[in-house]
């Protein structure tokens, strides 16, 4: 991984975006978000 990563929802994109993060990390984070947010 090089540089900072981003995973989140942007109103201008209408859905979640992902940049510079491993897919395994994003999958785990997505599961957490579904349960606790």
N, C-alpha and C positions, 0 to 999 in steps of 0.2 A: 504494500500500500504506500502510495506517495502523496503527500499533501493532505489537507483536511478533507473529510468526507461529509456528505450531506444526505439526510433522509428525512423527508417531511412533506407536508401538503402546502402547495402554493395556490392561491386563488387564481392566478393567471394561467396555471396549467390544468386546473380542474381535477387533478389527482395527485397522488404521491410521486415524488421524484427521488431518484437515487443517483448519487455521483461519488465515485472513488471509495466505495465501501464493498467489502466482500459479501457475496450473496448469502453465505451462511449467517453472517451477522444480521443482515436485513431480515431474513426469515425469522430469526429468534426475536428480534425487536418487534416485528409485525405481530407475532403471537402475543407478546406482552401487551402491545397496544390494544389488541382485540379483547383481551381479558380485563384490563384495568382502566381503560379510558372510556 
